[in-house]
Amino acid sequence: MNTVQQLAKLGQSVWYDTISREIIRGGELRKHVDEGLLGVTSNPTIFDKAISSSADYDDQIREILSDRLGISTAEIIQSLMVTDIQMACDVLKPAFERTEGLDGYVSVEVAPGKAHDTKATIDEVRLLWTRINRKNLMVKIPATKEGLPAIEQSTAEGMNINVTLIFAIERYREVAQAYIAGLEKRLLSGKPIAHVRSVASVFVSRIDTLVDDLLNKKIAAAAGPAADRLRRLLGKGAVANTKMIYQAFKEIFGSQQFNVLQAKGGTVQRPLWGSTGTKNPAYSDLLYVETLIGAYTVNTIPPATYNAFLDHGHPALTIESNLDEAKSVLRDLAAAGIDIQWVTKKLEDDGVATFEKSFDGLYKNLEAKRKEFASAVRPRS
């Protein structure tokens, strides 16, 4: 039994934080599924990298233009994404069936420009759900204030939702309550809830990137024991924040409010740890994997981290280890003048902006290809 399969025994599912036509058609994704991989996540940055840096999509672009020369670039992008997600869902279908709907999901994100528009988000969730037409699909909604009612409504309509870009404990609580409210609304309308699944994607490493930067500036201005105390906080904020979110998860989904839904077939919205590749080379390459292993969780892991965990990972239940230390880290950060609420709000805003930038880059690259290919394409009669 490899380390990924051992994680599943401990109650944590490993998903793959990347997608491309190459890994689907080349058999890499199927190989990982055979190893124990249980899902795939994507985002605008991942699709930008996959589509813009590859010729693997050119034939489909030409075919789309042959069918409809005047199609918009945005529609072409969505068509390419839909095809990749459908193929990946088909590869993951055996995992979906074997786990009876617990795992085997592939996630696709609504266009990031709609992150602050509730109605536009709901409309695109419906469109993607209908076009992709796979039971093991999850549509990603950013955890903005405007995203919360979209999460509730989409859940009420029976669609599987991956809530993304969660950083703050307070926002996590709002996301969990939006999911629960959606299940309650669906139940009140007389519809079944047993098949509705959701994950709450909590981003991890980006917290350390920003907090460490703030700490290093304070360390440079300090000296002696004060500087040493600050240094001991480096690389600790992200794991501490995530462990506290897991405690909130246990509280919310162990409540009487959710017990009523569970008795009717409702399933917990599992926390998903995202952004778990280590960005600081001074830290362990498995820092955000080995410290966050727990029951009813998912870790979506980028390729390099996935391979590292297969090679030298140590599976063990750790998500509730050293909770007093995690609480102390958050208190000490506050005492040092690090406002975690400011940090998490900035990261949410930056995350949406980053995805928008990636989508804009993809749009420009596809616009250039569309113009290039259109001149050589003869529309079908």
C-alpha positions as a printed NumPy array, in Angstrom:
array([[  0.   ,   0.   ,   0.   ],
       [  1.518,   3.326,  -1.072],
       [  1.389,   6.541,   0.947],
       [ -1.574,   7.98 ,  -0.985],
       [ -3.603,   4.851,  -0.28 ],
       [ -2.564,   5.035,   3.384],
       [ -3.987,   8.564,   3.562],
       [ -7.333,   7.253,   2.312],
       [ -7.307,   4.715,   5.162],
       [ -6.862,   7.635,   7.578],
       [ -9.879,   9.417,   6.094],
       [ -8.117,  11.936,   3.864],
       [ -8.575,  11.887,   0.09 ],
       [ -5.814,  13.045,  -2.234],
       [ -6.87 ,  15.033,  -5.281],
       [ -4.605,  16.322,  -8.053],
       [ -4.282,  20.077,  -8.397],
       [ -3.737,  20.236, -12.141],
       [ -5.361,  19.298, -15.409],
       [ -4.33 ,  19.264, -19.058],
       [ -5.232,  17.372, -22.179],
       [ -1.744,  15.874, -22.183],
       [ -2.061,  14.118, -18.816],
       [ -5.56 ,  12.883, -19.702],
       [ -4.816,  11.535, -23.171],
       [ -1.301,  10.372, -22.281],
       [ -2.546,   8.134, -19.484],
       [ -0.85 ,   9.966, -16.599],
       [ -4.129,  10.765, -14.885],
       [ -5.383,   7.187, -15.169],
       [ -2.066,   5.958, -13.733],
       [ -2.478,   8.21 , -10.705],
       [ -6.081,   7.055, -10.228],
       [ -4.78 ,   3.482, -10.165],
       [ -2.296,   4.624,  -7.464],
       [ -5.114,   5.926,  -5.301],
       [ -5.767,   9.467,  -6.553],
       [ -9.397,  10.367,  -5.855],
       [-10.089,  13.664,  -7.61 ],
       [ -8.885,  16.581,  -9.73 ],
       [ -9.095,  20.33 ,  -9.22 ],
       [ -8.578,  23.081, -11.779],
       [ -8.627,  26.869, -11.802],
       [ -8.083,  29.646, -14.363],
       [ -4.317,  29.676, -13.756],
       [ -4.074,  25.928, -14.382],
       [ -6.093,  26.186, -17.588],
       [ -4.058,  29.16 , -18.784],
       [ -0.865,  27.129, -18.368],
       [ -2.36 ,  24.045, -20.029],
       [ -3.93 ,  25.758, -23.037],
       [ -1.578,  28.671, -23.71 ],
       [  1.619,  26.623, -23.575],
       [  0.437,  23.696, -25.676],
       [ -0.66 ,  22.829, -29.194],
       [ -2.839,  20.022, -27.816],
       [ -5.954,  22.175, -28.146],
       [ -5.349,  23.521, -31.654],
       [ -7.322,  20.86 , -33.507],
       [-10.399,  21.485, -31.367],
       [-10.07 ,  25.249, -31.85 ],
       [-10.019,  24.766, -35.62 ],
       [-13.   ,  22.429, -35.429],
       [-14.959,  24.953, -33.339],
       [-14.193,  27.697, -35.853],
       [-15.251,  25.457, -38.736],
       [-18.633,  24.998, -37.077],
       [-19.069,  28.649, -36.145],
       [-16.539,  31.155, -37.404],
       [-18.027,  34.054, -35.467],
       [-17.855,  32.354, -32.069],
       [-16.439,  34.492, -29.272],
       [-13.093,  33.774, -27.672],
       [-14.772,  33.333, -24.277],
       [-17.021,  30.64 , -25.74 ],
       [-14.007,  28.865, -27.236],
       [-12.289,  28.867, -23.836],
       [-15.35 ,  27.388, -22.188],
       [-15.64 ,  24.688, -24.866],
       [-12.013,  23.652, -24.357],
       [-12.49 ,  23.537, -20.596],
       [-15.718,  21.561, -20.877],
       [-14.014,  18.911, -23.016],
       [-11.104,  18.509, -20.584],
       [-13.407,  18.304, -17.577],
       [-15.663,  15.741, -19.257],
       [-12.678,  13.538, -20.142],
       [-11.246,  13.822, -16.633],
       [-14.651,  13.004, -15.094],
       [-14.763,   9.859, -17.201],
       [-11.302,   8.817, -15.979],
       [-12.362,   9.419, -12.353],
       [-15.73 ,   7.684, -12.753],
       [-14.491,   4.338, -11.333],
       [-13.343,   6.13 ,  -8.166],
       [-16.71 ,   7.896,  -7.969],
       [-18.57 ,   4.607,  -8.217],
       [-16.232,   2.697,  -5.886],
       [-16.533,   5.34 ,  -3.138],
       [-20.303,   5.637,  -3.673],
       [-20.071,   9.315,  -4.525],
       [-17.683,  10.36 ,  -1.765],
       [-14.827,  10.974,  -4.205],
       [-14.005,  10.82 ,  -7.894],
       [-14.814,  14.48 ,  -8.57 ],
       [-13.353,  16.938, -11.059],
       [-13.716,  20.664, -10.325],
       [-14.11 ,  23.525, -12.781],
       [-14.32 ,  27.183, -11.789],
       [-16.766,  29.844, -12.87 ],
       [-15.151,  32.734, -14.748],
       [-13.273,  34.805, -12.124],
       [-14.748,  38.068, -13.395],
       [-18.083,  36.93 , -11.915],
       [-16.741,  36.434,  -8.381],
       [-18.569,  39.534,  -7.121],
       [-21.795,  38.983,  -9.081],
       [-24.182,  36.549,  -7.421],
       [-26.616,  36.159, -10.313],
       [-23.905,  35.776, -12.949],
       [-22.217,  33.129, -10.796],
       [-25.433,  31.133, -10.372],
       [-26.144,  31.358, -14.108],
       [-22.692,  30.058, -15.001],
       [-22.89 ,  27.234, -12.46 ],
       [-26.123,  26.121, -14.114],
       [-24.573,  26.404, -17.574],
       [-21.446,  24.404, -16.665],
       [-23.488,  21.8  , -14.807],
       [-25.705,  21.298, -17.855],
       [-22.965,  21.392, -20.496],
       [-20.527,  19.091, -18.727],
       [-23.325,  16.745, -17.664],
       [-21.373,  14.481, -15.332],
       [-22.51 ,  13.33 , -11.889],
       [-18.926,  13.564, -10.603],
       [-18.541,  17.24 , -11.486],
       [-18.011,  19.984,  -8.926],
       [-18.336,  23.625,  -9.922],
       [-16.095,  26.034,  -8.042],
       [-17.542,  29.223,  -6.567],
       [-15.17 ,  31.747,  -4.928],
       [-15.918,  32.384,  -1.249],
       [-16.583,  36.088,  -1.677],
       [-19.494,  37.756,   0.089],
       [-21.373,  37.688,  -3.215],
       [-20.482,  34.017,  -3.634],
       [-22.233,  32.939,  -0.434],
       [-25.841,  33.211,  -1.731],
       [-24.697,  31.534,  -4.964],
       [-23.394,  28.598,  -2.903],
       [-26.713,  28.317,  -1.081],
       [-28.821,  28.492,  -4.251],
       [-26.643,  26.11 ,  -6.263],
       [-26.719,  23.592,  -3.428],
       [-30.502,  23.953,  -3.178],
       [-30.708,  23.113,  -6.894],
       [-28.803,  19.881,  -6.298],
       [-25.467,  20.806,  -7.872],
       [-22.114,  19.782,  -6.393],
       [-20.112,  22.833,  -5.312],
       [-16.433,  23.287,  -4.511],
       [-16.16 ,  26.567,  -2.599],
       [-12.739,  28.041,  -3.324],
       [-10.42 ,  30.795,  -2.057],
       [-11.226,  30.401,   1.642],
       [ -8.629,  31.88 ,   3.982],
       [-10.381,  33.173,   7.122],
       [-11.997,  31.079,   9.847],
       [-14.961,  33.477,   9.873],
       [-15.479,  33.115,   6.125],
       [-15.198,  29.346,   6.427],
       [-18.067,  29.386,   8.92 ],
       [-20.17 ,  31.446,   6.504],
       [-19.421,  29.006,   3.684],
       [-20.416,  25.99 ,   5.795],
       [-23.661,  27.697,   6.805],
       [-24.431,  28.571,   3.156],
       [-24.089,  24.89 ,   2.257],
       [-26.305,  23.835,   5.161],
       [-28.89 ,  26.478,   4.239],
       [-28.9  ,  25.15 ,   0.68 ],
       [-29.564,  21.611,   1.884],
       [-32.365,  22.865,   4.149],
       [-33.962,  24.783,   1.284],
       [-33.777,  21.733,  -0.983],
       [-35.276,  19.508,   1.694],
       [-38.142,  21.938,   2.268],
       [-38.948,  21.807,  -1.442],
       [-39.385,  18.042,  -1.138],
       [-36.247,  17.107,  -3.078],
       [-33.596,  14.533,  -2.066],
       [-30.271,  15.708,  -0.63 ],
       [-28.302,  12.456,  -0.329],
       [-26.521,  12.9  ,  -3.658],
       [-25.47 ,  16.535,  -3.092],
       [-21.756,  16.853,  -2.33 ],
       [-19.542,  19.793,  -1.532],
       [-16.041,  20.681,  -0.365],
       [-14.755,  23.894,   1.201],
       [-11.336,  24.729,  -0.247],
       [ -9.11 ,  26.377,   2.344],
       [ -5.931,  27.845,   0.876],
       [ -2.895,  27.22 ,   3.045],
       [  0.603,  28.158,   1.883],
       [ -0.32 ,  31.636,   0.67 ],
       [ -0.936,  32.629,   4.291],
       [  2.669,  31.848,   5.224],
       [  3.95 ,  33.71 ,   2.183],
       [  2.277,  36.935,   3.272],
       [  2.649,  36.511,   7.038],
       [  6.343,  35.624,   6.729],
       [  6.914,  38.725,   4.638],
       [  5.313,  40.86 ,   7.342],
       [  7.291,  39.072,  10.052],
       [ 10.608,  39.496,   8.246],
       [ 10.064,  43.238,   8.078],
       [  9.458,  43.299,  11.831],
       [ 12.479,  41.054,  12.467],
       [ 14.688,  43.443,  10.519],
       [ 13.587,  46.265,  12.814],
       [ 13.979,  44.223,  16.041],
       [ 16.944,  42.81 ,  17.923],
       [ 17.858,  40.197,  20.51 ],
       [ 15.078,  38.161,  22.205],
       [ 12.349,  40.167,  20.445],
       [ 13.712,  39.204,  17.021],
       [ 14.077,  35.584,  18.135],
       [ 10.443,  35.447,  19.232],
       [  9.367,  36.702,  15.835],
       [ 11.595,  34.217,  13.995],
       [  9.942,  31.342,  15.84 ],
       [  6.646,  32.321,  14.184],
       [  7.955,  32.   ,  10.637],
       [  6.219,  29.243,   8.679],
       [  3.708,  28.603,  11.465],
       [  0.692,  30.811,  10.678],
       [ -0.795,  28.819,   7.807],
       [ -0.898,  25.468,   9.578],
       [ -2.23 ,  27.07 ,  12.77 ],
       [ -5.031,  28.822,  10.879],
       [ -5.957,  25.625,   9.029],
       [ -6.066,  23.559,  12.211],
       [ -8.492,  26.038,  13.738],
       [-10.695,  25.79 ,  10.649],
       [-10.818,  22.022,  11.119],
       [-12.055,  22.583,  14.666],
       [-14.797,  24.835,  13.283],
       [-15.684,  22.078,  10.796],
       [-16.113,  19.557,  13.61 ],
       [-18.265,  21.966,  15.577],
       [-20.567,  22.909,  12.686],
       [-21.036,  19.438,  11.237],
       [-21.399,  17.867,  14.663],
       [-24.232,  20.254,  15.555],
       [-27.873,  19.403,  16.074],
       [-28.714,  21.583,  13.057],
       [-26.686,  19.348,  10.774],
       [-27.684,  16.123,  12.531],
       [-31.245,  16.756,  11.332],
       [-30.017,  17.   ,   7.736],
       [-27.743,  13.989,   8.138],
       [-30.715,  11.912,   9.233],
       [-32.338,  12.839,   5.9  ],
       [-29.269,  11.757,   3.908],
       [-27.229,  14.969,   3.97 ],
       [-23.445,  14.619,   3.848],
       [-20.813,  16.822,   5.444],
       [-19.084,  19.48 ,   3.387],
       [-15.514,  18.248,   3.682],
       [-12.706,  20.755,   4.192],
       [-10.269,  20.66 ,   1.292],
       [ -6.721,  21.92 ,   1.796],
       [ -5.578,  23.797,  -1.304],
       [ -2.389,  25.652,  -2.169],
       [ -0.417,  22.936,  -0.397],
       [  2.773,  23.036,  -2.431],
       [  5.627,  24.503,  -0.372],
       [  6.707,  27.857,  -1.783],
       [  9.594,  28.557,   0.616],
       [ 12.547,  26.218,  -0.126],
       [ 13.663,  26.566,   3.495],
       [ 10.602,  24.567,   4.609],
       [  9.817,  20.888,   4.191],
       [  8.452,  20.035,   0.761],
       [  5.589,  18.26 ,   2.55 ],
       [  4.914,  20.899,   5.231],
       [  1.314,  21.481,   4.15 ],
       [  0.544,  17.801,   3.669],
       [  2.018,  15.953,   6.633],
       [  0.775,  18.484,   9.22 ],
       [ -2.85 ,  18.531,   7.994],
       [ -3.929,  14.898,   7.806],
       [ -7.347,  14.221,   9.266],
       [-10.627,  12.389,   8.805],
       [-13.242,  13.822,   6.445],
       [-10.682,  16.003,   4.653],
       [ -9.251,  16.351,   1.165],
       [ -5.815,  17.623,   0.158],
       [ -5.499,  18.738,  -3.455],
       [ -1.817,  18.417,  -4.225],
       [  0.213,  19.844,  -7.122],
       [  2.268,  17.336,  -9.173],
       [  5.675,  17.927,  -7.554],
       [  4.222,  17.623,  -4.048],
       [  2.219,  14.546,  -5.057],
       [  5.376,  12.826,  -6.289],
       [  7.273,  13.868,  -3.161],
       [  4.574,  12.411,  -0.926],
       [  4.622,   9.129,  -2.827],
       [  8.404,   9.076,  -2.448],
       [  8.949,  10.034,   1.185],
       [  5.657,  10.992,   2.835],
       [  4.741,   9.85 ,   6.335],
       [  0.971,   9.353,   6.726],
       [ -0.28 ,   9.916,  10.27 ],
       [ -3.244,  11.712,  11.822],
       [ -1.894,  15.192,  12.578],
       [ -4.688,  17.746,  12.042],
       [ -5.499,  17.773,  15.773],
       [ -1.933,  17.5  ,  17.029],
       [ -0.478,  20.432,  18.987],
       [ -3.702,  22.443,  19.004],
       [ -2.526,  24.495,  21.967],
       [  0.556,  25.455,  19.999],
       [ -1.594,  26.463,  17.009],
       [ -3.717,  28.706,  19.236],
       [ -0.548,  30.172,  20.747],
       [  0.874,  30.927,  17.291],
       [ -2.232,  32.882,  16.329],
       [ -2.168,  34.78 ,  19.625],
       [  1.537,  35.562,  19.229],
       [  1.031,  36.773,  15.678],
       [ -1.677,  39.133,  16.892],
       [  0.585,  40.327,  19.706],
       [  3.309,  40.983,  17.129],
       [  0.944,  43.235,  15.206],
       [  0.021,  40.761,  12.466],
       [ -3.693,  41.267,  11.771],
       [ -4.817,  37.851,  10.504],
       [ -8.169,  39.262,   9.391],
       [ -6.384,  41.801,   7.2  ],
       [ -4.112,  39.045,   5.89 ],
       [ -6.957,  36.725,   4.929],
       [ -9.029,  39.513,   3.325],
       [ -6.055,  40.638,   1.246],
       [ -5.382,  37.068,   0.156],
       [ -9.022,  36.624,  -0.877],
       [ -8.893,  39.817,  -2.958],
       [ -5.502,  38.905,  -4.415],
       [ -6.703,  35.385,  -5.237],
       [ -9.635,  36.655,  -7.281],
       [ -7.365,  39.185,  -9.014],
       [ -4.764,  36.511,  -9.808],
       [ -7.37 ,  34.244, -11.387],
       [ -8.747,  37.192, -13.37 ],
       [ -5.245,  37.944, -14.637],
       [ -4.766,  34.32 , -15.67 ],
       [ -8.095,  34.313, -17.477],
       [ -7.158,  37.55 , -19.237],
       [ -3.85 ,  36.011, -20.319],
       [ -5.62 ,  32.926, -21.61 ],
       [ -8.145,  35.127, -23.411],
       [ -5.38 ,  37.079, -25.199],
       [ -3.562,  33.889, -26.221],
       [ -6.773,  32.306, -27.522],
       [ -7.757,  35.511, -29.308],
       [ -4.456,  35.397, -31.191],
       [ -4.971,  31.725, -32.096],
       [ -8.561,  32.36 , -33.124],
       [ -7.478,  35.067, -35.566],
       [ -4.615,  32.938, -36.875],
       [ -6.738,  29.834, -37.445],
       [ -9.812,  31.69 , -38.719],
       [ -7.963,  32.879, -41.823],
       [ -7.249,  29.271, -42.83 ],
       [-10.589,  27.747, -41.851],
       [-13.409,  27.161, -44.276],
       [-16.733,  27.197, -42.439],
       [-18.786,  24.021, -42.877],
       [-21.759,  24.44 , -45.162]])
